Amino acid sequence: MEIKTLLTKLGFTDKEAAVYLSMLELGETTVTKLSQHSAIDRVLMYQITRTMIEKGLASSIIKNDVHYFSPVHPETLLKQLKEREQELQRVLPELNAKIAQQTTETKVELYRGREGINAILRMMARDAKQYYLIGGSDSACRFFPTEGAQFLKAMEKQKI
């Protein structure tokens, strides 16, 4: 995988990825040199470097009234990602609880044919939950005597 593509998957914009790679190659450098190296307009480069500094992807220093920019070390990127993962791990139970609250909605599924009936009977016997069947449940047992008998045995076994 191309490094620039990987950086965009990690949260860099396309231009930030290009500038970061240019910074790595050039070391401490000016906006003019970054602009030439990465083929990005110099005026836009100021905005990109400012955003990168805010995100913790680069730093700047002023020498003789000239701004010089440097990338953060790639190991620092890894450390930042690990910190973000730890933050996510910390709130994950709360996020999962929010999902659990939403899963109490009614669910409707449609099954067709012999395999559909078999799937329903197996699911009902396995889950031992309350199900509502709409349709000819009596006639289903007549048309599927073997499956119906197996279902009734499973229900008796579970005392349902």
N, C-alpha and C positions, 0 to 999 in steps of 0.2 A: 504494500500500500504506500502511496506517495505520502511523504511527510506532511505536506501542506493539507492534504485531505484528512489525515489523522488529526492535525491541529484543529481543523474546523469541526470535527466530531467531538473534540474536547471543549468546544465553546468559543473558539476564535472565529471572527469573521474571516472571509477570504482575504481581505486586505490586511487585517491584523496578522494573519498567518504569514503572508508574504513579507510584511515588515519585520516580524519576529525572526524569520529565517535570514533576512538581510542583516539584521542586527547581529545575529550569531556569527555570520560570515565576516562582517566588517568590524565587530567589536564596538567600542565606544565611538560614536559617530554623530555627525550633524544631520539635520533634516535634509539639507541639500544633497548630501551623499546618499542618504537613505532613499530619497526621491529618485535619484538617478539609477541606483542599483535595483530598486524594486519596480521602476516604471510607473510610479504613482505620483500624481500632481503634488507639488511642494506644498501648496495651500492646504490640500486635503491631508497631507502628511502630518501637519500640526494637530489636526483634529484626531487622527488615528493614534498618534503617540500620546496625546492627552488621555484618550480613552484607555489605552494600554496601561498607562501609569495608574489610572483609577482602578483598573482591574487587577493590578499587581503583576502585570506581565512585563513591565519595563520600568526603568528609573531614569532620572535626568539629573544633570549637574550643569552649572553655569561656570564656564572658564573664559575669562577675558570678554565678558558680555556675549558669549556664544553658548547656546544650549547644545549639550551633548547627550545623546541617548544611549542606553545600554539595555540589553535584554536581561530578564532574570535568568538565573541558571536553570537548565532543564530539570535538575533535581528538585528545584523549588516548585516547579510546576507539578511534579509528582507529589510533593508534600501537600500542596494546595488541594489536589484532587483527593488525597487520603483524608484531609480535614473535612472536605465537603461530604465525603462518604460517611465519616463518623457522625456528622451533623444529621445526615439523612437517617442513619441507623438509630439515632437518638429519638427522632420524631416518627419513625416507622410504625410503632404500635398505635400511636394516635391516628396516623393516616389509615391504617388497617381498620381501626375502630369506626372510622367514618364510612368506609366501604361496607362494613358489616351492618351498619344502620340502613343502608340503602338496599341490602339484599332481602329485605322482608317483603318486597313487592310480590304480587301474584305473578306466577309464571304459567304460561299456556304453551303446551307442546302438541303437535299434531303427528300422529303415527298412522301409517297405512299398511294394509296387507297383513299376511301371516307373520312376517318378521316384526312388524310394528306391534302386533298383539303380543307376541312372545316377549318383546323388549319391555312392554308395559307390565306384563305379569311378573317378569323377573325383577323389575325395578320396585314394584309394589311389595313383593315378598321380601326383597333385600332391605328396603328402607324402613318398612313398618311405620310409615307416616300416613296422614290422611290424604286421600286422593279423591277427586271427583271425576267420574267417567260420564261423558255425555255421548249417548249413542246406545246401541243395542247390546248392553253388557250381558243380558240373558242369552241373547242369540249368539253372542261370541262364544260362550261356553258350549253351546250346542254345535257350533261349527268347528270348534277346536277342543274336542273332548279330552284329548291327551294333555294338552297344555293347561286346560282348565282344571283337570284332576291334579296335576302337579302343583298348580297354584294353590288349590284348596289344601293340599297336604302341607305345603310350606306355611300357609297361614295358620293351620292347626298347630303345627310344630312350634310356631312363635306365639301361640295362644292369642291370636288376633281375631 
